[in-house]
């Protein structure tokens, strides 16, 4: 299941508290694809990285093409509560092309052979940039689909390999999860759609889809402009997780409301 993202939603709940019926979700080997606007995707993935490191003590490998200049507003106020040691658990890498990304992900196999523990969370920000970049021949749709299958399969195999390594070293840190983001180019489907052939390929490897759809009908805030988004969790990884218990499935909220406030902080409410 999407245990990391669910933890993010609960941590940044707008009521600044965790409702009594919130239960911890068991770690899952399922990978998650975040589909929506690239700027919102990036903020959500950064939140996931910081939350995983600070709340769960996990090592995180974060891959992105664009260097991160600042943290989301939702983190800036809480940075004083974050331990520097926890932040050191996040390693940011900036591969520029698909070939560079493939090499960096493949190198995680080598890092697992060292004395340090491998990452328990792999995050790839903006898969669309790698699939449509210079490493893809002519940007053709068929080439994009092939590249999507290539990087997805490598991420899947790498996570499986690192999960086995983590289980041998420290079972509490397993499994290794994968979260990636993708923004569909298809007109009229800002959050992505199953008719997008590239997205269809990605869905074969990512068992959970986190879809962000902007709510254009929400009333404006008195304090200033704000963006409202609907967040949906779907996919076989939620309903068919073999290690999940019935009560864990029922306690997993599959729909959330995300409000991006004027100060760019992000607040989540369970729907």
C-alpha positions in Angstrom: 0.0 0.0 0.0 1.0 3.7 -0.2 2.1 3.7 3.4 4.6 6.6 3.0 2.1 8.9 1.2 -0.6 8.1 3.7 1.8 9.0 6.5 2.4 12.3 4.7 -1.3 13.1 4.5 -1.8 12.4 8.2 1.3 14.3 9.3 0.2 17.4 7.4 -3.5 17.1 8.3 -5.0 20.5 8.5 -6.3 19.9 12.0 -2.8 19.5 13.2 -3.6 16.2 14.8 -4.1 12.5 14.1 -7.8 11.4 14.4 -8.2 8.5 16.8 -9.3 6.2 13.9 -6.0 6.7 12.1 -4.1 3.4 12.1 -0.6 2.8 10.9 -0.4 1.1 7.6 1.9 -1.9 7.2 4.9 -1.3 5.0 4.4 -2.7 1.5 6.5 -3.6 -1.5 4.0 -1.9 -3.8 5.4 1.0 -5.8 3.4 4.2 -6.2 3.0 6.6 -9.2 2.0 10.1 -8.5 0.1 11.6 -11.4 -0.8 15.3 -11.7 0.7 18.8 -12.0 4.5 18.7 -12.0 4.9 21.5 -9.4 2.4 19.9 -6.9 4.0 16.5 -7.6 7.4 17.7 -6.7 6.3 19.3 -3.4 4.5 16.1 -2.5 7.5 13.9 -3.2 9.8 16.2 -1.1 7.3 15.9 1.7 7.4 12.1 1.3 11.2 12.1 1.5 11.4 14.3 4.5 8.6 12.5 6.3 10.1 9.0 5.6 13.5 10.2 6.9 12.2 12.0 10.0 9.2 9.9 11.1 10.4 6.5 10.1 14.2 6.9 10.1 14.5 5.6 6.5 17.3 6.3 4.1 16.0 8.0 0.9 17.5 8.3 -2.6 15.8 11.2 -4.4 16.4 11.6 -8.2 15.3 14.7 -10.0 16.5 16.7 -13.1 15.9 20.1 -11.6 18.0 21.1 -8.6 15.9 21.8 -5.5 16.4 25.4 -4.4 13.9 25.6 -1.5 11.6 23.4 0.5 7.8 23.5 0.3 6.2 26.1 2.6 4.6 23.2 4.6 8.1 22.2 5.7 9.7 25.5 6.3 7.9 26.1 9.6 8.5 22.6 10.9 12.2 22.5 9.9 13.2 23.5 13.4 11.8 20.2 14.7 13.8 18.1 12.2 17.0 16.6 13.3 20.0 17.3 11.0 20.8 13.5 11.2 17.4 12.8 9.8 17.9 15.2 6.9 21.3 13.5 6.2 19.3 10.3 5.4 18.1 11.9 2.2 20.5 11.8 -0.8 19.6 14.1 -3.7 20.9 13.2 -7.1 20.4 15.2 -10.3 20.7 12.9 -13.4 20.2 15.0 -16.5 19.1 12.3 -19.0 17.4 9.0 -19.1 20.8 7.3 -19.5 22.1 9.1 -16.4 19.1 8.0 -14.4 19.4 4.4 -15.5 23.1 4.4 -14.4 22.3 6.1 -11.1 19.5 3.6 -10.2 21.6 0.7 -11.3 24.5 1.9 -9.0 22.2 1.3 -6.0 22.9 -2.4 -6.4 26.6 -1.6 -5.9 25.9 0.5 -2.8 24.1 -2.4 -1.2 27.3 -4.3 -1.1 29.0 -1.8 1.2 28.9 -1.5 5.0 26.2 1.2 5.0 22.5 0.2 4.7 20.9 0.8 1.3 17.9 3.1 0.9 14.5 2.0 1.9 12.8 4.6 -0.3 13.6 5.5 -3.9 11.9 8.6 -5.3 12.0 9.7 -9.0 10.7 13.2 -9.6 9.3 13.9 -13.0 9.6 10.8 -15.1 8.1 12.6 -18.1 11.3 14.8 -18.3 13.4 11.7 -18.7 11.1 9.9 -21.1 10.8 13.0 -23.4 14.5 14.1 -23.1 17.4 13.8 -25.5 18.0 10.2 -24.4 14.8 9.2 -26.1 15.1 8.8 -29.9 13.2 11.6 -31.5 10.7 11.8 -28.7 8.5 9.3 -30.6 5.6 7.8 -28.6 6.9 4.2 -29.2 10.3 5.2 -27.9 8.7 6.8 -24.8 6.8 3.6 -24.1 9.9 1.5 -24.4 11.9 3.9 -22.1 9.0 3.9 -19.6 9.1 0.1 -19.5 12.9 0.1 -19.2 13.2 2.5 -16.2 10.1 1.0 -14.5 11.5 -2.5 -14.7 14.9 -1.4 -13.4 13.2 0.4 -10.5 11.2 -2.7 -9.7 14.2 -5.0 -9.8 16.3 -2.6 -7.8 13.7 -2.3 -5.1 13.4 -6.1 -4.9 17.1 -6.5 -4.6 17.4 -3.9 -1.9 14.5 -5.3 0.0 16.3 -8.6 0.2 19.4 -6.9 1.4 17.5 -4.9 4.0 15.8 -8.0 5.3 19.2 -9.6 5.8 20.6 -6.6 7.6 17.8 -4.9 9.4 14.3 -6.3 8.8 12.8 -3.2 10.4 13.9 -1.1 7.5 12.5 -3.4 4.8 10.9 -3.3 2.3 12.4 -0.8 -0.2 9.6 1.3 -1.7 9.5 3.2 -5.0 7.6 6.5 -5.5 7.7 8.3 -8.9 5.8 11.1 -10.4 4.5 11.6 -14.0 2.7 14.4 -15.7 0.7 13.4 -18.8 0.9 15.5 -21.9 -2.5 14.4 -23.2 -4.8 17.4 -23.8 -7.7 17.5 -21.4 -6.1 15.1 -18.9 -3.9 17.3 -16.7 -3.8 14.6 -14.1 -3.2 11.8 -16.5 -5.6 9.3 -18.0 -5.6 5.6 -18.9 -5.8 6.5 -22.6 -2.2 7.8 -22.4 -0.2 4.9 -23.8 2.9 5.9 -21.7 0.9 6.1 -18.5 -0.6 2.7 -19.4 2.9 1.2 -19.5 3.8 2.8 -16.1 0.7 1.3 -14.6 1.9 -2.2 -15.3 4.8 -1.7 -12.9 3.4 0.8 -10.3 0.7 -1.0 -8.3 -0.7 2.1 -6.7 -1.8 5.3 -8.5 -2.0 8.6 -6.6 -3.9 11.0 -8.8 -4.1 14.7 -8.2 -7.0 16.6 -9.9 -7.4 20.3 -9.3 -10.8 21.6 -8.1 -11.6 24.7 -10.1 -14.9 25.1 -8.4 -13.7 25.6 -4.8 -14.5 28.8 -3.1 -11.6 31.3 -2.7 -10.2 31.7 0.7 -10.8 35.0 2.6 -7.1 35.2 3.5 -6.0 35.1 -0.1 -5.9 32.8 -3.2 -5.4 29.1 -2.7 -5.4 26.0 -4.8 -7.6 23.0 -4.0 -6.9 19.5 -5.2 -8.6 16.1 -5.0 -6.1 13.3 -4.2 -7.2 9.7 -5.1 -5.4 6.5 -4.2 -6.2 3.6 -6.5 -4.8 0.4 -8.0 -4.3 -3.3 -7.3 -1.7 -2.5 -4.7 -4.4 -1.2 -2.4 -7.1 -3.8 -2.8 -4.9 -6.9 -3.5 -1.9 -6.5 -1.2 -1.2 -10.0 0.1 0.4 -8.9 3.4 -2.3 -6.4 4.3 -4.9 -7.2 6.9 -8.6 -6.4 6.4 -8.6 -3.7 9.0 -5.6 -2.1 7.4 -7.4 -1.9 4.0 -10.5 -0.4 5.7 -8.4 2.2 7.6 -6.7 3.4 4.4 -8.4 6.6 3.2 -8.4 6.5 -0.6 -9.6 10.1 -1.1 -8.1 13.3 0.3 -8.5 17.0 -0.1 -5.3 19.0 -0.6 -5.3 22.8 0.0 -2.2 24.8 -1.0 -2.4 27.9 1.1 -1.2 31.4 0.1 2.1 30.8 1.9 2.4 27.6 -0.3 2.0 25.3 2.7 0.1 22.0 2.0 -2.8 20.8 4.2 -4.6 17.5 3.7 -8.1 16.5 4.8 -9.5 13.0 4.7 -12.6 12.8 2.6 
